[in-house]
């Protein structure tokens, strides 16, 4: 789902969409065009609850973002609006007379901002809050059940309208295993990929070194035909297992990773490396709600997997609702999550406890060893 929006075609991209007399959209493969009344919609990706024609109709009439992983360019009366899902999956920059997600240039546009461009290439901005923070106290059991119900709905909604072949590569990681448990709960009609594959498409051949600057594109697959790759992307972040944000939340509860980690914990080696390297999270507010807002803001701009040519990445964990719930956990549940991915393990256990035996002994340690 790569693009460059400017006044002239960009030769790095195989496909050109002339949106207006003065605005050209250059893209990788896999985009679709829909005419919705007086609007033209060029779109890629998916919405959890809408098939693509219905999503195109929605974005042509509303700026309200929906859950999923999509980008749409809506052209009406010479004006182009960029629309995306609730938790924007890709970075965005303005510079050198263009708007792009291909490489850093000029000004970085944060995920709380939607852009519109007129025929003179003048850009206006509309701001929104890309998350809804849970403010009501909840029990730990209710939090886990809330995450579970959200993921069940995400998978059921997406699978109800998806028609593309499903592929999944198991790593032995916690998030990949959890996503596999939910997928397997709803369907057996998918391919477990036991190989690494990158099709050298025209776009990949022209831009592979640029694309590999994004770490998520050093860990992906690419097929020449339309298909869906199931991804565990953003799981660390939205289930609060990243060292920086976990440290923030633990300190808000009066402790820290250094004090809670124990040898043999699933996260011990991974998190200890950050602690030993000097994990600086700055001064932590005494107002835990402010800490939660800080974590949500940080994660909203941690972009990992969008889409690549005709391979769509289904990213069910790229959902700030999961993070909002997780942060309401008690001190004890947060410590258990920091040490052993306690919430993830409970969720896998709800669906298929046998899959817990497929997880590597430690995060990023001995990958594939138990598969």
C-alpha positions in Angstrom: 0.0 0.0 0.0 2.7 2.4 -1.1 2.0 5.7 -2.9 3.2 9.1 -4.0 0.7 11.9 -4.6 2.1 14.8 -6.6 1.7 16.8 -9.8 3.6 14.4 -12.0 3.9 10.5 -12.2 6.6 8.9 -10.1 8.5 6.3 -12.2 9.3 4.2 -9.1 5.7 3.0 -9.1 4.1 0.7 -11.7 0.6 2.2 -11.7 -0.5 5.8 -12.2 -3.9 7.3 -11.4 -4.6 10.7 -12.8 -6.9 12.0 -10.1 -7.3 15.6 -11.5 -5.7 17.7 -14.2 -2.9 18.6 -11.7 -2.8 15.7 -9.2 -1.3 12.2 -10.0 -1.4 9.3 -7.7 1.4 6.8 -8.2 1.0 3.4 -6.5 2.2 -0.2 -6.2 -0.1 -2.9 -7.5 -3.4 -4.0 -5.9 -5.4 -0.8 -5.8 -9.0 -0.6 -7.1 -11.0 2.2 -8.5 -14.8 2.8 -7.7 -17.1 5.4 -8.9 -19.6 6.6 -6.2 -21.9 9.2 -7.6 -19.8 12.3 -8.3 -16.8 10.9 -6.4 -14.0 8.7 -7.7 -12.4 6.4 -5.0 -9.0 4.7 -5.4 -8.6 2.3 -2.6 -6.5 -0.5 -1.2 -6.8 -2.7 1.9 -9.7 -3.9 3.9 -12.2 -2.8 6.5 -13.3 -5.3 9.2 -17.0 -4.8 8.7 -17.4 -3.7 5.0 -16.5 -5.3 1.7 -14.5 -3.0 -0.6 -17.3 -1.5 -2.6 -19.2 -0.7 0.6 -16.1 0.7 2.1 -15.6 2.9 -1.0 -19.2 4.1 -0.6 -18.5 4.9 3.0 -15.3 6.9 2.5 -16.9 8.8 -0.4 -19.6 10.1 2.0 -18.0 10.3 5.4 -14.7 11.2 7.0 -15.4 8.8 9.9 -12.6 6.2 10.1 -13.5 2.5 10.4 -11.5 -0.4 11.8 -9.3 -2.3 9.4 -6.2 -1.5 7.4 -6.9 0.6 4.4 -6.1 3.8 2.5 -8.4 5.6 0.1 -8.1 8.6 -2.1 -11.4 10.3 -2.7 -11.6 12.8 -5.5 -14.6 15.1 -5.9 -14.8 18.5 -7.7 -11.0 18.7 -8.1 -10.2 18.0 -4.4 -8.5 14.9 -3.2 -9.0 13.6 0.4 -6.8 10.8 1.9 -8.9 8.5 4.1 -7.7 5.7 6.2 -8.8 3.3 9.0 -9.1 4.2 12.7 -5.5 3.2 13.6 -3.6 4.3 10.5 -1.4 1.5 9.5 1.2 3.5 7.5 3.5 6.5 8.0 2.9 9.7 6.0 5.2 12.6 4.9 4.7 15.9 3.1 7.7 17.3 1.3 9.2 18.1 -2.1 5.7 18.8 -3.6 4.3 15.4 -2.7 2.5 13.4 -0.1 3.9 9.9 0.3 4.4 6.9 2.6 7.3 5.6 0.6 10.2 7.3 2.4 10.8 10.0 5.0 10.8 13.5 3.6 9.9 16.9 4.8 7.2 16.8 7.5 6.0 13.7 9.2 2.2 13.6 9.5 1.0 12.1 12.8 -1.8 9.5 12.8 -4.3 12.0 14.3 -4.4 14.0 11.1 -6.2 13.5 7.8 -5.2 15.4 4.7 -7.0 17.0 1.8 -5.3 18.5 -1.3 -6.9 21.0 -3.8 -6.1 21.5 -7.5 -3.3 23.9 -6.6 -1.7 21.2 -4.4 -2.5 23.2 -1.3 -3.0 20.9 1.7 -5.6 21.3 4.5 -5.7 19.2 7.7 -8.4 17.7 9.8 -7.5 16.4 13.3 -9.2 13.6 15.2 -8.4 11.3 18.1 -7.5 7.9 16.7 -8.4 6.0 19.8 -11.1 5.7 22.4 -9.6 5.2 25.8 -11.4 3.0 28.3 -11.9 5.1 31.5 -14.2 2.8 33.6 -12.4 0.5 36.1 -12.7 -3.1 35.1 -11.7 -6.4 36.7 -8.8 -8.3 35.1 -11.2 -11.0 34.0 -13.4 -8.5 32.3 -10.4 -7.0 30.5 -9.3 -10.3 29.1 -12.9 -11.1 28.0 -13.2 -7.7 26.4 -10.0 -8.3 24.4 -11.3 -11.7 23.5 -14.7 -10.4 22.3 -13.0 -7.7 20.2 -10.8 -10.2 18.5 -13.6 -12.6 17.9 -15.6 -9.9 16.2 -12.6 -8.7 14.1 -12.0 -12.2 12.7 -15.7 -13.0 12.2 -16.4 -9.7 10.5 -13.4 -9.9 8.2 -13.8 -13.5 7.2 -17.5 -13.0 6.5 -16.7 -10.9 3.4 -13.1 -11.9 2.5 -12.9 -13.9 -0.7 -9.1 -14.1 -1.1 -6.9 -17.1 -0.2 -5.5 -16.9 3.3 -1.9 -17.7 4.1 -0.1 -17.7 7.5 3.6 -18.2 8.4 4.1 -19.4 12.0 7.2 -18.2 13.8 6.6 -19.6 17.2 6.1 -16.1 18.5 3.4 -15.2 21.0 1.4 -12.9 18.8 1.6 -15.1 15.7 0.4 -18.1 17.7 -2.5 -16.1 19.2 -3.6 -14.9 15.8 -3.4 -18.5 14.5 -5.6 -19.6 17.4 -8.3 -17.1 16.4 -8.0 -17.9 12.7 -8.2 -21.6 13.3 -11.3 -21.1 15.5 -13.2 -19.8 12.6 -11.9 -21.6 9.5 -9.6 -24.3 8.4 -9.5 -22.9 4.9 -6.0 -21.4 4.9 -2.4 -22.3 4.0 0.2 -22.7 6.7 3.3 -21.4 4.8 6.5 -23.3 5.7 8.7 -21.2 3.4 9.9 -17.7 2.9 8.8 -16.2 -0.4 9.3 -12.8 -2.0 8.1 -12.5 -5.6 10.3 -10.0 -7.4 7.5 -7.9 -8.8 8.3 -4.8 -10.8 7.6 -2.6 -7.7 9.8 -4.8 -5.4 12.7 -4.9 -7.9 12.7 -1.1 -8.3 12.3 -0.3 -4.6 13.4 -3.2 -2.4 16.2 -1.4 -0.7 13.9 1.5 0.1 11.2 -0.8 1.4 13.5 -2.8 3.6 14.2 0.4 5.6 10.8 -0.4 7.2 11.6 -3.4 9.5 8.2 -5.0 8.7 9.2 -5.4 5.1 12.3 -7.4 6.1 9.9 -9.8 7.7 7.1 -10.4 5.2 6.1 -12.4 2.1 5.0 -11.3 -1.3 3.1 -13.3 -3.9 2.2 -12.3 -7.4 -1.5 -13.1 -7.0 -4.2 -11.6 -4.8 -4.0 -13.2 -1.4 -4.1 -12.3 2.4 -1.2 -12.8 4.7 -2.3 -13.1 8.4 0.0 -11.0 10.5 0.7 -10.7 14.2 1.9 -7.1 13.7 1.4 -4.6 16.5 0.8 -7.3 19.0 3.7 -6.3 21.2 2.4 -2.7 21.2 -1.3 -3.1 21.6 -1.0 -5.9 24.2 1.5 -3.7 26.1 4.5 -6.0 25.7 6.9 -3.4 24.2 9.6 -2.5 26.8 9.2 1.3 26.6 5.4 1.4 27.1 5.4 -1.4 29.6 8.0 0.4 31.6 5.8 3.5 31.5 2.8 1.6 32.9 4.8 -0.3 35.5 6.3 2.9 36.8 2.9 4.4 37.0 2.1 1.5 39.3 5.2 2.0 41.4 7.5 -0.7 40.0 9.6 -1.3 36.9 10.9 -4.0 34.6 14.2 -4.3 36.4 12.3 -5.2 39.6 9.8 -7.6 38.2 11.7 -9.7 35.6 13.0 -13.1 36.6 15.3 -15.6 34.8 13.1 -18.1 32.9 10.4 -15.5 32.1 9.3 -15.5 28.5 10.3 -11.9 28.2 13.4 -12.0 30.4 16.2 -11.9 27.8 14.4 -9.5 25.5 13.4 -7.0 28.1 16.6 -7.2 30.1 18.6 -6.2 27.1 16.6 -2.9 27.0 16.9 -2.4 30.8 20.7 -3.1 30.7 21.0 -0.6 27.8 19.4 2.1 29.8 15.6 2.2 29.3 14.8 5.9 29.7 11.1 6.7 29.7 11.5 10.2 31.2 9.5 11.5 34.1 6.2 9.6 34.7 3.1 11.6 35.6 1.4 10.9 38.9 -1.8 10.9 36.9 -2.1 7.4 35.5 -4.7 8.6 32.9 -2.0 10.9 31.4 0.4 7.9 31.2 -2.2 5.9 29.4 -2.7 8.8 26.9 1.0 9.0 26.4 1.2 5.2 25.6 -1.7 5.5 23.2 -0.2 8.4 21.4 3.2 6.7 21.1 1.7 3.5 19.7 -0.6 5.3 17.3 2.5 6.2 15.3 4.3 2.9 15.5 3.5 1.6 12.0 4.5 -1.9 11.0 2.5 -3.8 8.4 0.4 -2.2 5.7 0.1 -3.9 2.3 2.5 -4.8 -0.5 1.4 -5.1 -4.1 -1.3 -7.7 -4.3 -0.5 -9.3 -0.9 -2.9 -7.9 1.7 -1.8 -8.0 5.3 -4.6 -8.8 7.7 -3.5 -7.2 11.0 -6.1 -7.9 13.7 -3.9 -6.8 16.5 -3.5 -3.3 14.9 -6.3 -2.1 17.0 -6.0 0.5 19.8 -9.1 -0.9 21.5 -6.9 -3.8 22.6 -4.4 -1.4 24.1 -7.0 0.7 25.8 -8.3 -2.4 27.6 -4.9 -3.8 28.5 -3.8 -0.6 30.2 -6.7 -0.9 32.6 -5.2 -4.1 34.1 -4.3 -4.3 37.7 -0.7 -3.9 38.8 -0.5 -7.7 39.2 -1.8 -8.4 35.7 0.5 -5.9 34.2 3.5 -7.5 35.9 2.3 -11.0 34.7 2.0 -9.6 31.2 5.5 -8.0 31.4 7.0 -11.3 32.5 5.2 -14.0 30.6 2.6 -12.5 28.2 -0.1 -13.6 30.6 -3.0 -12.0 28.8 -1.9 -13.6 25.4 -1.6 -17.0 27.0 -5.1 -16.7 28.6 -6.5 -15.8 25.2 -4.8 -18.7 23.4 -6.0 -21.0 26.2 -9.6 -19.9 25.6 -9.5 -21.3 22.1 -6.8 -24.0 21.8 -4.6 -24.7 24.8 -2.5 -27.1 22.7 -1.2 -24.2 20.7 0.6 -22.9 23.9 3.1 -25.7 23.3 4.1 -24.2 20.0 5.4 -21.0 21.4 9.2 -20.5 21.6 10.7 -20.6 25.1 11.5 -16.9 25.0 10.6 -13.9 22.9 12.7 -13.9 19.8 14.5 -16.9 21.1 14.8 -20.3 19.3 12.1 -19.3 16.8 10.5 -22.3 15.1 12.0 -24.7 17.6 8.6 -26.0 18.9 6.6 -26.0 15.6 
